[in-house]
Amino acid sequence: MKKHILLGQTLGFCDNALTTHWQDAALHNSAGGVLVQDGRIAQVGDGATLRAAHPDAQVIDYGDKLISAGFVDAHMHYPQTAMIASWGKQLIDWLNTYTFPEESRFGDPVYAAEIAGRTMDLALSHGTTTLTSFCTIHPASVDAYFEAAAARNMAVVGGKTCMDRNAPETLQDTAQTAYDQSKALLDKWHGVGRATYAITPRFSPTSTPDQLAALGALWSERPDCLMQTHLSEQHDEIAWVKSLFPNARDYLDTYEAFGLLGASGLYGHAIHLEPREIDRLAEVGAAVVHCPTSNTFIGSGLFDTLGIAARGIRTGLATDTGGGSSFSMLHTMAAAYEIGQLRGVALHPAQLMWMATEGSAQALHMAGQIGHLGAGAAADITVLDLASTPAIAQRSARATDIWDALFPTIMMGDDRAIADVWIAGVRQQGV
């Protein structure tokens, strides 16, 4: 495969920007370069030095644009793409009014394929190179998701959503079919190309103890895959969980009791955690995923980014489409900043970019493979135009350093800020 050198400003990380000083974690070069070969990043360094060392490489000069690892969305629902930004209600009403009727359509492979392809293309247009998605109870929805990703050579995580109560009959399976179909899909897709399977109980209220136990048993049989679910998103939801599981110590215990707590677990939202839950998440090495646009859209609460990170809990960032109100990880970073402000913490642009790339990759157990602008990682790359609109351009023109130039794009940027996207070393024309 032909070698390419991408020239521009480069931004990568050598450490966790949430737990060490961002100045020690961030690696910025105002005249940097990225050597791409055989679908991977071969080297990151000084642009002129790379050009001299590799005169046979094709050079793409992005000028003063910012070259970053591609964004990694660690929690979303591709079947909700078509109903994003539906008028807001609280979580349970929102599910019943909008989500469940839409998800009932995904038994149709043609419709599932249409929405899966649309979701991938929207993600790429916003600079997102990896998605982590809940599918529906229908195996066809899972096939459509992984097939769409394979057609674009995207690294993705996904799984069949399992529910056997408190949902419409059209969206219910059983403990046995949840196990059987999840196992068959896992065997079919996990590790094939760039696909990673995640066992996916939606959340405790929509699974009986028997179903949770069956999925816990499957995870114990296949600990090489991930497990994703929701945790402590809203107060009403937590009260509902307590009524359904009266013997549980807390919400997390409804997973732990059935073998669904572990280092490869992804727990979306995790806003209103009890001290014991925080302790256990830290002890087992589990990951939580911050979904800021969703949390504000449905009034869920304010995630404690730095407090959770200080406990050593891996923390990803996600759009949570379609409870989240945007496909853009830039918009998501802006919302994370605003939620931090409401908690009295101003997250630095370096910390926000770290969460959207390295942090999410770590949550997915893919550190160094995706979301990383460094040697050996897949060449999934997003190039940002830091003057993409007149409003952003006039502000960034006054910038005193890279962070002052980047922050307006985080706060006001959208798909217009995405100058280019690369997937596994292949430039995505038309993005």
C-alpha positions as CSV (number, residue, x, y, z in Angstrom):
1,M,0.0,0.0,0.0
2,K,1.3,3.5,-0.9
3,K,2.8,5.6,1.9
4,H,1.2,9.0,2.7
5,I,2.5,11.8,4.8
6,L,-0.2,14.1,6.2
7,L,1.2,17.6,7.1
8,G,-0.4,20.1,9.5
9,Q,-0.7,20.7,13.1
10,T,-0.9,17.4,15.0
11,L,-2.5,16.6,18.4
12,G,-2.0,13.4,20.2
13,F,-1.6,12.2,23.8
14,C,0.9,10.3,25.8
15,D,-1.1,10.1,29.1
16,N,-4.5,10.5,30.6
17,A,-5.4,14.1,30.4
18,L,-8.1,13.7,33.1
19,T,-5.7,12.3,35.8
20,T,-2.4,14.0,34.9
21,H,-1.9,17.6,34.0
22,W,-3.0,18.2,30.5
23,Q,0.2,19.9,29.6
24,D,2.1,16.7,30.4
25,A,-0.4,14.5,28.5
26,A,-0.9,16.5,25.3
27,L,1.5,16.3,22.3
28,H,1.0,19.2,19.9
29,N,3.2,20.1,17.0
30,S,2.4,23.2,15.0
31,A,4.4,21.8,12.0
32,G,3.8,18.1,12.4
33,G,3.4,15.2,10.2
34,V,1.8,11.7,10.2
35,L,3.3,8.8,8.1
36,V,0.5,6.4,7.1
37,Q,1.4,3.0,5.7
38,D,-0.5,-0.3,5.3
39,G,-3.6,1.1,7.0
40,R,-1.7,2.2,10.1
41,I,0.1,5.1,11.5
42,A,3.8,4.4,11.1
43,Q,5.2,7.5,12.7
44,V,4.2,10.9,14.0
45,G,6.7,13.7,14.2
46,D,8.1,16.8,12.6
47,G,6.6,17.2,9.1
48,A,9.8,18.3,7.4
49,T,11.8,15.5,8.9
50,L,9.2,12.9,7.8
51,R,9.2,14.3,4.2
52,A,13.0,14.1,4.0
53,A,13.1,10.5,5.3
54,H,10.3,9.3,3.0
55,P,10.7,11.0,-0.4
56,D,8.6,8.3,-2.0
57,A,5.5,9.1,0.1
58,Q,2.5,11.0,-1.3
59,V,2.2,14.2,0.7
60,I,-1.2,15.8,1.7
61,D,-0.6,19.2,3.1
62,Y,-3.4,20.4,5.4
63,G,-1.7,23.7,6.1
64,D,-2.6,24.9,9.6
65,K,-5.5,22.5,10.0
66,L,-5.4,20.1,13.0
67,I,-4.7,16.4,12.5
68,S,-6.2,14.3,15.3
69,A,-7.1,10.7,15.9
70,G,-10.6,10.0,14.7
71,F,-13.4,10.5,17.2
72,V,-14.7,7.4,19.1
73,D,-18.3,7.4,20.1
74,A,-18.5,5.0,23.1
75,H,-22.3,4.7,23.4
76,M,-25.1,5.3,20.9
77,H,-28.3,3.7,19.5
78,Y,-28.1,3.5,15.7
79,P,-31.8,2.4,15.5
80,Q,-32.8,5.8,16.9
81,T,-31.1,7.8,14.1
82,A,-34.3,8.6,12.3
83,M,-36.0,9.9,15.5
84,I,-33.2,12.0,16.9
85,A,-34.3,15.3,18.5
86,S,-37.9,14.1,19.2
87,W,-39.6,16.5,21.6
88,G,-38.3,15.8,25.1
89,K,-39.8,13.9,27.9
90,Q,-38.3,12.0,30.8
91,L,-36.5,8.8,30.0
92,I,-39.3,6.2,30.5
93,D,-41.9,8.2,28.7
94,W,-39.4,9.0,25.9
95,L,-38.7,5.3,25.4
96,N,-42.4,4.4,25.2
97,T,-43.4,7.3,23.0
98,Y,-40.5,7.4,20.5
99,T,-37.9,4.7,20.9
100,F,-39.9,1.5,21.2
101,P,-42.2,2.2,18.2
102,E,-39.1,3.0,16.0
103,E,-37.1,0.0,17.1
104,S,-40.0,-2.3,16.3
105,R,-39.3,-1.6,12.6
106,F,-35.9,-3.2,12.7
107,G,-37.1,-6.7,12.1
108,D,-37.1,-5.6,8.4
109,P,-33.6,-6.2,7.1
110,V,-34.0,-3.6,4.3
111,Y,-35.0,-0.8,6.8
112,A,-32.3,-1.8,9.2
113,A,-29.7,-1.7,6.4
114,E,-30.9,1.8,5.3
115,I,-30.6,3.3,8.8
116,A,-27.3,1.5,9.6
117,G,-25.7,3.0,6.4
118,R,-27.2,6.4,7.1
119,T,-25.8,6.3,10.7
120,M,-22.3,5.4,9.5
121,D,-22.3,8.1,6.9
122,L,-23.5,10.7,9.3
123,A,-20.8,9.7,11.8
124,L,-18.1,9.9,9.3
125,S,-19.3,13.3,8.1
126,H,-18.8,14.5,11.7
127,G,-15.3,13.0,12.1
128,T,-16.4,10.0,14.1
129,T,-14.5,6.9,13.0
130,T,-15.7,4.3,15.6
131,L,-19.3,3.8,16.9
132,T,-20.4,1.7,19.8
133,S,-24.1,0.9,19.4
134,F,-27.0,-0.9,20.9
135,C,-29.0,-2.6,18.1
136,T,-32.5,-3.9,18.6
137,I,-33.8,-7.4,19.7
138,H,-33.8,-8.4,16.0
139,P,-30.7,-10.3,14.7
140,A,-31.2,-8.5,11.4
141,S,-30.5,-5.2,13.1
142,V,-27.2,-6.5,14.3
143,D,-26.3,-8.0,10.9
144,A,-27.2,-4.7,9.2
145,Y,-25.0,-2.7,11.6
146,F,-21.9,-4.8,11.2
147,E,-22.4,-5.1,7.4
148,A,-22.6,-1.4,7.1
149,A,-19.4,-0.9,9.1
150,A,-17.6,-3.6,7.2
151,A,-18.5,-1.9,3.9
152,R,-16.7,1.2,5.2
153,N,-13.9,-0.7,7.0
154,M,-14.9,1.0,10.3
155,A,-14.0,-0.4,13.7
156,V,-17.3,-0.7,15.6
157,V,-18.8,-2.3,18.7
158,G,-22.4,-3.5,18.8
159,G,-24.8,-6.1,20.0
160,K,-28.4,-7.4,20.0
161,T,-30.4,-5.5,22.6
162,C,-32.1,-7.9,25.0
163,M,-35.5,-7.2,26.7
164,D,-38.0,-9.7,28.1
165,R,-40.3,-7.4,30.1
166,N,-41.5,-3.8,30.4
167,A,-41.4,-3.3,26.6
168,P,-43.9,-3.8,23.8
169,E,-44.4,-7.5,22.8
170,T,-42.9,-6.7,19.4
171,L,-39.6,-5.9,21.2
172,Q,-39.5,-8.7,23.7
173,D,-37.4,-11.9,23.5
174,T,-36.9,-14.4,26.3
175,A,-34.0,-15.4,28.5
176,Q,-33.3,-18.4,26.2
177,T,-33.6,-16.5,22.9
178,A,-31.5,-13.7,24.3
179,Y,-28.8,-16.2,25.1
180,D,-29.1,-18.2,21.9
181,Q,-29.3,-15.3,19.5
182,S,-26.6,-13.3,21.2
183,K,-24.3,-16.3,21.2
184,A,-24.9,-16.9,17.5
185,L,-24.3,-13.3,16.6
186,L,-21.2,-13.2,18.8
187,D,-19.9,-16.2,17.0
188,K,-20.7,-14.7,13.7
189,W,-19.3,-11.2,14.1
190,H,-16.9,-10.9,17.1
191,G,-13.3,-10.4,15.8
192,V,-14.3,-10.5,12.2
193,G,-12.6,-7.7,10.4
194,R,-12.9,-4.7,12.7
195,A,-16.0,-5.8,14.5
196,T,-16.3,-6.2,18.3
197,Y,-19.3,-7.8,19.9
198,A,-20.9,-6.5,23.1
199,I,-23.5,-8.5,25.0
200,T,-26.3,-6.0,25.4
201,P,-29.0,-6.1,28.1
202,R,-30.7,-2.7,27.6
203,F,-31.0,-2.1,31.3
204,S,-32.2,-3.9,34.4
205,P,-35.9,-2.8,34.2
206,T,-36.4,-4.5,30.8
207,S,-34.8,-7.8,31.7
208,T,-36.0,-10.4,34.1
209,P,-33.5,-11.9,36.6
210,D,-33.6,-15.0,34.4
211,Q,-32.5,-13.0,31.3
212,L,-29.8,-11.2,33.2
213,A,-28.5,-14.5,34.5
214,A,-28.5,-16.0,31.0
215,L,-26.5,-13.1,29.6
216,G,-24.2,-13.2,32.6
217,A,-23.6,-16.9,31.8
218,L,-22.8,-16.0,28.2
219,W,-20.3,-13.4,29.2
220,S,-18.6,-15.8,31.5
221,E,-18.3,-18.2,28.6
222,R,-17.0,-15.5,26.3
223,P,-15.0,-13.0,28.4
224,D,-13.2,-11.8,25.3
225,C,-16.2,-9.7,24.2
226,L,-17.6,-6.6,25.8
227,M,-20.8,-6.0,27.7
228,Q,-22.8,-2.8,27.5
229,T,-25.8,-1.5,29.3
230,H,-27.2,1.6,31.1
231,L,-26.7,2.6,34.8
232,S,-28.2,5.3,37.0
233,E,-29.3,7.7,34.4
234,Q,-32.3,9.3,36.2
235,H,-33.8,9.3,39.7
236,D,-37.1,7.9,38.5
237,E,-35.3,5.1,36.8
238,I,-33.3,4.2,39.9
239,A,-36.5,4.1,42.0
240,W,-38.0,1.8,39.4
241,V,-35.0,-0.5,39.6
242,K,-35.3,-0.6,43.4
243,S,-39.0,-1.6,43.1
244,L,-38.2,-4.4,40.6
245,F,-35.1,-5.7,42.6
246,P,-36.0,-5.1,46.2
247,N,-33.1,-7.3,47.5
248,A,-30.4,-5.5,45.5
249,R,-28.0,-3.3,47.4
250,D,-28.2,-0.7,44.6
251,Y,-28.6,-0.4,40.8
252,L,-25.2,-1.8,40.0
253,D,-25.9,-4.8,42.2
254,T,-28.7,-5.8,39.7
255,Y,-25.9,-6.5,37.2
256,E,-23.3,-7.7,39.6
257,A,-25.6,-10.4,41.1
258,F,-26.0,-11.9,37.7
259,G,-22.4,-11.8,36.5
260,L,-22.7,-8.6,34.5
261,L,-20.1,-6.6,36.3
262,G,-16.5,-6.8,35.0
263,A,-13.5,-5.1,33.5
264,S,-14.9,-5.3,30.0
265,G,-18.2,-3.8,31.0
266,L,-19.4,-0.4,29.6
267,Y,-22.0,1.4,31.8
268,G,-23.6,4.3,30.1
269,H,-24.5,7.5,31.9
270,A,-23.6,6.5,35.5
271,I,-24.7,9.9,36.9
272,H,-26.3,9.2,40.2
273,L,-23.9,6.6,41.7
274,E,-23.9,5.4,45.3
275,P,-20.4,5.2,47.0
276,R,-20.5,1.4,46.9
277,E,-21.2,1.5,43.1
278,I,-18.2,3.8,42.6
279,D,-16.0,1.6,44.7
280,R,-17.0,-1.6,42.8
281,L,-16.6,0.0,39.3
282,A,-13.1,1.1,40.3
283,E,-12.3,-2.3,41.9
284,V,-13.2,-4.4,38.8
285,G,-11.7,-1.9,36.3
286,A,-15.1,-1.3,34.5
287,A,-15.7,1.7,32.3
288,V,-18.4,4.4,32.4
289,V,-19.5,6.5,29.4
290,H,-20.4,10.1,29.7
291,C,-23.4,11.1,27.5
292,P,-23.7,14.9,28.0
293,T,-26.1,16.0,25.3
294,S,-28.5,13.2,26.2
295,N,-28.2,14.0,29.9
296,T,-29.2,17.6,29.3
297,F,-31.8,16.8,26.6
298,I,-33.9,14.5,28.9
299,G,-32.9,16.3,32.1
300,S,-31.0,13.4,33.7
301,G,-28.3,15.2,35.7
302,L,-24.7,16.3,35.8
303,F,-22.0,13.6,35.4
304,D,-18.9,14.0,37.7
305,T,-16.2,13.7,35.1
306,L,-13.1,14.5,37.2
307,G,-14.5,12.8,40.3
308,I,-15.0,9.6,38.5
309,A,-11.7,9.8,36.7
310,A,-9.9,10.5,40.0
311,R,-11.1,7.1,41.2
312,G,-9.3,5.4,38.3
313,I,-12.5,4.5,36.5
314,R,-12.0,4.5,32.7
315,T,-14.3,7.2,31.2
316,G,-15.5,7.4,27.6
317,L,-17.5,10.1,25.8
318,A,-20.6,9.5,23.6
319,T,-23.4,11.1,21.7
320,D,-26.0,8.6,22.9
321,T,-27.9,9.2,19.6
322,G,-30.9,9.6,19.6
323,G,-31.4,10.6,23.3
324,G,-28.4,12.7,22.5
325,S,-29.3,15.6,20.3
326,S,-26.4,15.6,17.9
327,F,-24.2,13.2,15.8
328,S,-21.3,15.5,16.4
329,M,-18.6,14.7,19.0
330,L,-17.6,18.3,18.8
331,H,-21.1,19.2,20.0
332,T,-20.7,16.4,22.6
333,M,-17.5,17.9,23.9
334,A,-19.1,21.3,24.2
335,A,-21.9,19.8,26.3
336,A,-19.4,18.0,28.5
337,Y,-17.7,21.4,29.0
338,E,-21.0,23.0,30.0
339,I,-21.9,20.2,32.4
340,G,-18.4,20.5,34.0
341,Q,-19.0,24.2,34.4
342,L,-22.3,23.5,36.2
343,R,-20.3,21.3,38.6
344,G,-17.7,24.0,39.1
345,V,-15.0,22.5,36.8
346,A,-13.9,24.0,33.5
347,L,-12.6,21.1,31.5
348,H,-9.7,22.1,29.3
349,P,-9.8,21.6,25.5
350,A,-7.1,19.0,25.8
351,Q,-9.2,17.0,28.3
352,L,-12.2,17.2,26.1
353,M,-10.3,16.0,23.0
354,W,-8.7,13.2,25.1
355,M,-12.1,11.9,26.2
356,A,-13.4,11.9,22.6
357,T,-10.4,9.9,21.3
358,E,-8.1,8.1,23.8
359,G,-10.6,8.0,26.7
360,S,-13.3,6.3,24.6
361,A,-10.8,3.9,23.1
362,Q,-9.6,3.0,26.6
363,A,-13.2,2.4,27.7
364,L,-13.6,0.0,24.8
365,H,-10.3,-1.8,25.6
366,M,-8.8,-0.6,22.3
367,A,-6.2,1.8,23.6
368,G,-3.4,2.2,21.1
369,Q,-5.5,0.6,18.4
370,I,-8.1,3.4,17.7
371,G,-8.5,7.0,19.0
372,H,-4.7,7.3,19.1
373,L,-2.4,9.5,17.0
374,G,0.7,7.4,17.4
375,A,2.7,4.6,15.8
376,G,0.9,1.3,15.5
377,A,-2.6,2.6,15.7
378,A,-5.1,2.2,12.9
379,A,-4.9,5.2,10.6
380,D,-8.4,6.4,11.6
381,I,-7.8,10.1,11.4
382,T,-9.9,13.3,11.6
383,V,-8.6,16.6,10.3
384,L,-10.2,19.7,11.8
385,D,-10.6,23.1,10.1
386,L,-10.2,25.6,13.0
387,A,-11.7,28.4,10.9
388,S,-14.7,26.5,9.4
389,T,-17.3,29.3,9.8
390,P,-17.0,33.1,9.9
391,A,-17.9,33.1,13.6
392,I,-15.3,30.6,14.4
393,A,-12.7,32.1,12.1
394,Q,-12.9,35.6,13.6
395,R,-12.5,34.1,17.1
396,S,-9.7,31.7,16.3
397,A,-7.8,34.5,14.5
398,R,-7.3,36.1,17.9
399,A,-6.0,32.9,19.5
400,T,-2.8,33.1,21.4
401,D,-2.0,29.3,21.3
402,I,-3.4,26.1,19.9
403,W,-5.9,25.6,22.8
404,D,-7.3,29.1,22.3
405,A,-7.6,28.3,18.6
406,L,-9.2,24.9,19.1
407,F,-11.8,25.8,21.8
408,P,-14.1,27.8,19.5
409,T,-14.3,24.8,17.2
410,I,-15.2,22.6,20.1
411,M,-17.9,25.0,21.3
412,M,-19.3,26.1,17.9
413,G,-18.1,23.5,15.4
414,D,-20.1,21.0,13.4
415,D,-19.7,18.9,10.3
416,R,-18.3,22.0,8.5
417,A,-15.2,21.8,10.7
418,I,-14.4,18.3,9.5
419,A,-11.9,19.0,6.7
420,D,-11.0,15.3,6.1
421,V,-11.4,11.8,7.4
422,W,-9.2,8.7,7.0
423,I,-10.3,5.1,7.8
424,A,-7.6,2.5,8.1
425,G,-5.3,4.6,5.9
426,V,-7.9,5.3,3.2
427,R,-9.0,8.9,2.6
428,Q,-12.8,9.2,2.6
429,Q,-13.6,11.2,-0.5
430,G,-16.6,13.5,-0.1
431,V,-16.5,13.7,3.7
